[in-house]
Amino acid sequence: MAEMIPDSALVRLDRTFRDVERLITSDSNYALAREQLRAINVNLERISNILSLEMYNSLKGCAQRLLNLCNDGQAAEARDATTRNDQQAVDLEEPEGGTRQPEVGDPHTSTRPSQSSRFTAPRTNSGKRGRPKVELTREQLITFQKSGYTVKRMATHFNCSSSLVYKRLHANGLKVRDKYLTMSDEELKTIIADLHEKFPNTGSEMMSGLLHAHGHTVQRTRVRKLLAEVDPPSAAERWGNGVSRRVYKVASPNSLWHMDGHMKLIRWGLVTNGCIDGFSRLVTFLKCSPKNSAKTVLELFLKATQMYAMPARVRSDHGHENVLVALFMNLTFGNERASHITGESVHNVRIERLWRDVYKDVIAYYYNKFYALEDEGLLDPSDDVHRFSLHAVYLEPINERLSIFQHAWNHHRVRTEKHRTPEQIWRDGMLESSLDNTAVSRVFETETLWEDVVEAMLRRYHLSDLPDDNEPPDDDTSNISSRLSNISSRLSQMQKEELDLILAGNGGLRDKFRAYSEKVAEYLQL
């Protein structure tokens, strides 16, 4: 078969081979080299049908030669270590009185219980002989099962055996295998092809998350197989665009939220605001708005706190849209503890990394569509009627796709976190952290509804009656927002209903935009 592999994948492959060679010859990091070679072999198998036999055998031969070199280096390192240990054993003498007794406070002899045992199911003692009965409620089992937990990890949280969890699941009619989708490969392939058309740059893990957003739980191997059949060249191209991961650590869930605005659609008056938990990568809010105002961001932030509770700290850049969130955090927790941290965007790593995937999977589609409309002469970004019509037609579909992306992201498995999803990482962190942690303790406070607490704080600090347009006077977006609001106020109720019929009708978004903008221009000329 003719070669169809993208050039970017070949460049990435060549770079990976060079990195592995450096790891072996210069760094002696054999474990990481073997891991990368394993990834190379897996990906070569995935794209073998689009490679010529000659190229495939050549690449496999290079990988095998590097693996042999890695094995030889590991063997030499093991021999050197054995020699050193034998020499140390000769030099050391056993202390007087026999073997050393462990001292108090020795970290290697600590008997402190595991943090993962903090969340356990209650036990009831019947008064008879035997162990107390473990009480597992149906609600607990459903919650963990919907979040994608395995039986083994459920047992770890409940501090009981896996067999007991299996029995309780079976008794409550929650069989583990029943959660997986049972439709045929052809039917599932149709669904994956449809999702791939809407999100053409997603890989297998994000595709699993997208399927989960539509209520389908599918085995990872099955998703990979069908996605490769739908579009084989894209698998190679995604591999060629891999991102090098770096270590980033936060103490616990809700310790630090990263917040920012994405400006790729600002040419057409649209801004995407997002926020992500630094510990778990859980996206707490993600929405596109025609206003880059501080009130809009505050509303999104407070809505997210109703779902995930208040974070201990928030990090953002110096943008004016973050002012009210900073004010709210400092008024609530005090400004002596860095409740709101500001700095350069390059240091806001979690949200900046998220923007790459948001743009790749969602925003890029509309970014190219809007430029295509300009090339056709249908859209002029400086025309208020065109911009008003663009927002009316495209804003809801953009947010629908962002909502699907957020759900998929929060339920996609992260390889470096033992294949847990961000939601599982967040939940695990909450259950395993000490309740002395203020960021964690707020999640378990149930005496007062959080919505009532937020409303009380907003009234106390006079933040509940802010005007809609609270941008700085020199911000051009404020003038644009007022002009677009003026267009809406000039339309009668009957005209608005006719425009709604255009939005509800059949046809693509391009045709709806064209009809909508022409109709608005006609109404304003009357």
Residue pairs with C-beta under 8 A, 6 or more apart in sequence:
1 49
1 50
1 52
2 52
3 50
3 51
3 52
3 55
4 50
4 232
4 233
5 47
5 50
5 51
5 233
5 236
6 233
6 236
6 237
6 240
8 237
8 240
8 241
9 47
9 236
9 237
9 239
9 240
10 240
11 240
12 239
12 240
12 241
12 242
13 40
13 59
13 240
16 36
16 40
17 40
17 62
17 63
17 66
19 36
20 33
20 36
20 37
20 40
20 66
20 70
21 66
21 69
23 29
23 30
23 32
23 33
23 36
24 30
24 33
24 66
24 69
24 70
24 73
25 69
28 73
28 77
30 70
30 73
30 74
30 77
33 66
33 70
34 67
34 70
37 63
37 66
37 67
37 70
40 59
40 63
41 60
41 63
43 236
43 239
44 51
44 56
44 59
44 60
44 63
46 224
46 228
46 235
46 236
46 239
47 232
47 235
47 236
47 239
48 56
49 232
50 232
50 233
50 236
51 59
102 108
102 109
115 432
115 433
115 434
116 156
116 157
116 431
116 432
117 159
118 431
118 432
118 434
119 157
119 158
119 159
119 431
119 432
120 157
120 158
120 159
120 160
121 134
121 135
121 136
121 140
121 158
121 159
121 160
122 135
123 132
123 133
123 134
123 135
124 132
124 133
124 135
125 132
125 133
126 132
126 133
134 158
134 160
134 164
136 158
136 160
136 164
136 165
136 168
138 172
138 174
140 158
141 154
141 165
141 168
141 169
141 172
141 174
142 174
144 154
144 157
145 154
145 169
145 174
145 176
145 179
147 421
147 423
147 424
147 427
148 212
148 217
148 411
148 421
148 423
148 424
149 157
149 424
151 162
151 165
151 166
151 169
151 176
152 162
154 162
154 165
155 161
155 162
155 164
155 165
157 428
157 431
158 165
166 176
169 175
169 176
179 217
180 217
180 218
180 219
181 188
181 211
181 216
181 217
181 218
185 222
185 226
188 216
188 218
188 222
188 226
189 226
189 229
189 230
191 211
191 214
191 216
192 207
192 211
192 223
192 226
192 227
192 230
193 230
195 202
195 207
195 210
195 211
195 214
196 202
196 207
196 227
196 230
196 231
196 234
198 365
198 401
199 206
199 207
199 210
199 361
199 362
199 401
199 405
200 231
200 234
200 365
201 234
201 238
201 360
201 361
201 364
202 210
202 361
202 408
203 227
203 235
203 238
204 220
204 223
204 224
204 227
205 220
205 412
205 413
205 414
205 415
206 357
206 361
206 408
206 409
206 412
207 223
207 227
208 218
208 220
208 223
208 411
208 412
208 413
209 407
209 408
209 409
209 410
209 411
209 412
209 421
210 404
210 408
211 217
211 218
211 223
212 407
212 408
212 411
213 404
213 407
213 408
213 411
220 413
227 235
228 235
243 353
243 356
245 416
246 349
248 278
248 349
248 350
250 256
250 277
250 278
250 279
251 279
251 437
251 439
252 279
252 429
252 430
252 433
252 437
252 439
252 440
253 277
253 279
253 280
253 282
253 425
253 426
253 429
253 430
253 433
253 439
253 440
253 443
254 277
254 279
254 308
254 309
254 310
254 311
254 312
254 439
254 440
254 442
254 443
255 278
255 279
255 311
255 312
255 313
255 437
255 439
256 277
256 278
256 279
256 311
256 312
256 313
256 314
256 315
256 341
257 275
257 276
257 277
257 278
257 284
257 311
257 313
257 314
257 315
258 275
258 276
258 277
258 278
258 314
258 315
258 316
258 348
258 349
258 350
258 351
259 273
259 274
259 275
259 297
259 301
259 314
259 315
259 316
259 322
259 325
259 351
260 273
260 274
260 275
260 316
260 317
260 319
260 345
260 348
260 351
260 352
260 355
261 271
261 272
261 273
261 274
261 292
261 297
261 319
261 321
262 271
262 272
262 273
262 274
262 355
262 358
262 359
262 363
263 271
264 272
264 359
264 363
264 367
265 271
265 272
265 288
265 363
265 366
265 367
265 370
266 292
267 370
267 381
268 370
268 379
268 381
268 387
268 390
269 290
269 381
269 387
269 390
269 391
269 477
269 480
269 484
270 288
270 289
270 290
270 391
270 395
270 398
271 288
271 289
271 290
271 291
271 292
271 321
272 286
272 287
272 288
272 289
272 358
272 363
272 402
273 285
273 286
273 287
273 288
273 289
273 292
273 296
273 297
273 300
273 321
274 283
274 285
274 286
274 287
274 351
274 354
274 355
274 358
275 283
275 284
275 285
275 286
275 300
275 301
275 304
275 314
275 351
276 282
276 283
276 284
276 350
276 351
276 354
277 283
277 284
277 308
277 311
277 350
277 422
277 426
278 315
278 350
279 425
279 426
279 429
280 422
280 423
280 425
280 426
280 429
281 350
281 354
281 409
281 414
281 422
281 425
282 308
282 410
282 422
282 423
282 425
282 426
283 354
283 406
283 409
283 410
283 422
284 304
284 307
284 308
285 300
285 301
285 303
285 304
285 406
286 358
286 402
286 403
286 405
286 406
287 300
287 399
287 402
288 395
288 398
288 399
288 402
289 296
290 391
290 395
290 481
290 484
291 468
291 469
291 477
291 481
292 319
292 321
292 471
292 477
293 321
293 468
293 469
293 470
293 471
293 477
293 481
294 320
294 321
294 322
294 323
294 324
294 325
294 470
294 471
295 324
295 466
295 467
295 468
295 470
296 321
297 321
297 322
297 324
297 325
298 324
298 325
298 328
298 463
301 314
301 325
301 328
302 328
302 454
302 458
305 311
305 450
305 454
306 450
306 451
306 454
308 426
308 443
309 442
309 443
309 445
309 450
310 332
310 442
311 439
312 333
312 339
312 438
312 439
313 329
313 338
313 339
313 340
313 341
314 325
314 326
314 329
314 339
314 340
314 341
315 340
315 341
315 342
315 343
315 347
315 348
316 322
316 325
316 326
316 340
316 341
316 342
316 348
317 342
317 343
317 344
317 345
317 348
318 342
320 471
320 472
320 475
321 471
322 340
322 342
324 463
324 466
324 470
325 340
326 340
326 342
327 461
327 463
328 457
328 461
328 463
329 339
329 340
330 339
330 340
331 457
331 461
332 339
332 457
333 339
345 352
346 352
354 409
357 405
357 409
358 402
358 405
359 367
361 405
362 398
362 401
362 402
362 405
365 401
366 394
366 398
369 509
369 510
370 379
370 390
370 394
373 379
373 510
373 513
374 380
374 381
378 386
378 510
378 513
378 514
378 517
379 386
379 390
379 513
380 386
381 387
384 480
384 483
384 484
384 487
385 487
385 517
385 520
385 521
385 524
386 517
387 480
387 484
388 484
388 487
388 488
388 520
389 513
389 516
389 517
389 520
390 513
390 517
391 484
392 499
392 503
392 516
393 503
393 509
393 512
393 513
393 516
394 509
394 513
397 509
409 422
410 421
410 422
410 423
411 421
411 422
411 423
412 421
412 422
413 419
413 420
413 421
414 420
414 421
414 422
414 425
417 425
420 428
429 440
430 440
430 443
433 440
434 440
435 441
435 444
455 464
457 463
458 464
469 478
469 481
469 482
471 477
471 478
472 478
487 520
487 524
490 523
490 524
491 499
491 520
491 523
495 523
498 519
499 516
499 519
499 520
502 512
502 515
502 516
502 519
503 512
503 516
505 512
